[in-house]
Amino acid sequence: MWQTSNTANGSPATQASALLLRALGGPKNAAQFTFIDACAGSGGPTPLLEPAVNAKLTDKGHPPVEFILTDLRPDMEAWEGITKRSDHISFIREPIDATRPQRLARPGTKECRLFHLCFHHFDDPAAEQVLASAVQSTDAFMIFEMTHRTLPSLLNTTIVILSCLITTIFDFYWSPMHLLCTYIIPIVPLFYAIDGYVSCARGRTAEEISALLQCQQPSLNLDGWEFKSGEQTALLPFGKMYWYSGVKKEY
């Protein structure tokens, strides 16, 4: 999904890299950061974002930046394969809890924490802790989501669910188990449906994310922070990318 391109703005990964640089104030400011993928899973879009971001930075005469994969359950096998293909992606072997404040950026750099299609996984109390951790221990954070409680998101999710009926016959025609679990006993479409529609139901509006931050005041100091949000078409016909950024104003 992240590398599929059917809009004038390019793939979702290309669009996310442009949004990230814009949120940080352009390539000059972005070049000062280390980017922390806070819920990297098996790698997510970082292998696509890193070259897109660094291409824009080097085109402007800035050195490339580093992306660091972290997760509460590190997928070492996947991460080792990713880091072998990039000089600017590394990982932390130890489990990293995104709800706990801790500085992870390389010495001498600022930290931007990234949440790729994962923020909806946290319930409200955990989401409050994740946001508090980002404000207390980083200089910027960015949330990207592709599922939401909107009609376009529900329609796009439906397309994704149905797409497995097409892709399976081309990609797994040789596998009786895949064919059985897709067409005869529709376990695969059912899994896609549950995961997709639950993710849509758990999506938060920008106002709801802001409320999670505001309810923690005065214990959480938001002075000097600027919060922005938006959405744009990432995949035709219905795929929307929803984003929310927090950046210290001096950047």
N, C-alpha and C positions, 0 to 999 in steps of 0.2 A: 504493500500500500504506500509506504513512504517514498518509494522511487517511481511509482506510476505517475506519468505526466500526460494530462489531457486538457490543460488550461494554458493560457498565454503566460501565466506567472510561473510555470514549471511545476515540478513535482512538489508534494507536501514537504519533503526534506529541503528543497531549494527555497520554498516559501518560508519555512521555519527559520532557516539560516538568515534570510533577509530580515525577518521580524526581530530576531535576536539582536542582530547588529544595530537595527534602528532603535530598539529599546535601550541599548547601552550607549547610544549617542554617536554611533558611527564606528568605522574601523579603528580610528586612532584610540578611542577609549576601550573598545573591545580587545585590543591587543594587550591590554594590561591585565587581563583576566585569565584565571584557570577555570575551566568549565567542569562542573561536577554533575554527572548523571546520577541522581539520587536513588533511582529505582531502576537500575539498568536491565534487570532480568537477564536475558540471553544476549544483550547488546543493544536491542532496540534500534532507534535511528541514528545513534552516535556514529557508526561507521560511514553514514551518509552525510551527517551534519559536519563532521570534522573536515573533510576535504572541501565542502562547500564554503564553510566559514574561512578556512585558511587560504583558499584561493582568492577570496575577496580581500583578505588582509595583505597577502603578499603582492597582489596587484597594486595596492596602495603603498607599497614599500615597507610594510610592517612585518616583523617576524611571525612565524606561525605560533599558535597557542596550543596548549595541551588540554585534552579531554580525559577525565578520569572516571572509570566505571566503578560504581559502588552499589551495594544492595544488602539487604538484611540476610539474604541467602545467595551468596556469590556463586555464579555459574562459571567456575574456573575453566572448564574445558572450552566453553564457547568464547570466553574472554581471551584466553591464550591464543586461540585462532585469530581473533580480531586484531590483537596487538602485533601479531606477526606480520600483518598486512599494512600496518600504519606505524610510522615513527612518532606520531603525536597523540596516540591513545595508549593509556596505561590503566591499571586497575589497582584496587586495594583488596588484598586477600581476605582480610578480616571482615566479619559482618559489620555493616554500618547501619545504624538505626536512624532514619531520617527525622524521627521525633526528638532526638537528643541533640542539643546544641554542641557542635564541635567544628572547629576550623579544619578544612581539608585541602585548601589551596596550597600550591607550592610557595615556599618562602619568597617574599618580594613581589608577589602577585595578589591581585584582588580575586574574590571568589564569586562566581555566578552558579547558582544551583539550578539544575534543570529537572523538570518533571514531565516526562513524555507519556501521555495517555495513561497516567497512573494515579493522578490526584483523586479521581473518583473512587479509588479502592479504599480510601480512608474514611471511616465514619467521622462525624463532626468533632468529637473530642480528640481523636488522633489527628485530624486535619488541622485543628487549632495548634496542636503541638508541633506539627510539621512546619506550619507557617511561622510560629514563634521561633523555632530553631533557625529558620532561614533568616529572619530579621536579626536575631541575636548574634549569629556567627558568620554571616556572609555580607557581601556588598550588593548583591542583586539576586533575583530569582525569576524564573520564567516557567509558567505552566502552559502546556499544550494539551488540548483535548480534541477528539474527533467525534465523540458521542455526547449527546445532550438531550434535554427534554424539549426538543423542537421537532416540528414536522419534517424539515429537511434531514435532520439527523436520523429520525426513525425510518424514513424512506431509504436513506443511504445504507443503514444497517440491514434493511430488508434485502437490498441488492447484494450486499456482502454475504448474507445467509444463503441466498439462492445461487450465488456464484459458484459455490462448491459443487453444485449439480453439473456445472459445465467443466470446471477445472479438473475434477476427479477423473473424468473420462479421458482427458488428455495427459494428465500427469501421473495417474495411478492405474491406467488400464491394465497393467501387468499384475496388479495386486488384487486377488480375490477378496481379501479382507477389507480393503478400502472400498471396493465396489459393493460388497455386502452391506457394510455399515453406512453407506451413502444412499443407495437406491432401494435395497430390500428392507433393511432395518435402519431407518434414518437417524442413526446415532449422531453422525457428524453434523447434519443440518440442525438437529435439536440442540447440540452443544453450542453451535454458532448462535442460534436464536436466544438461548438462555443467557449466554455471555454478552451478546450484543444489546439485547433489550434491557437487561439489568444494568449494564453500563450506561445506557441512555437515561434510565430512571435515576441513577445516582449522580448524573452530571450536575454541576452547580453553575448558577449564573454568576456574573461578575459581582453583583450586589451581595450575593450570598457569601462569596469568598471574602469580600470586604467586611461583611458583618462578623465573620470568624476572626478577623484581625482586630476589629474595633472592640469586640466584647472582651478582649484581653487587656485593654487599657484600664487603669494606668500602669499596671505591672509590666506591660510590654510597651517600650518607648518607640513610637513611630515617627518621632521628630526627624526630619531630614530624609524621609522616604517618600517617593512618588510612585503611585500605583496607577497603572493604565490597563485597559483591556480592549478586546475587539474580536471580530470574526471576519472571515473571508472564505470565498469558495476555493477549496483545495483540490477537489476532484469533481468533475462534472458527472451527472447532472445535479446531485444533491449533497455531495460531500463538503461539509464546512469544517474549517479549522477554527477553534475557539482558543483564545490566548489571554493570559493574565500575567502582567509583569510587575515586579517591585524593584525599584532601583534607588539607591541613595542619591539624593538630589545633586550632590557635588559631582556626580558622573554625568 
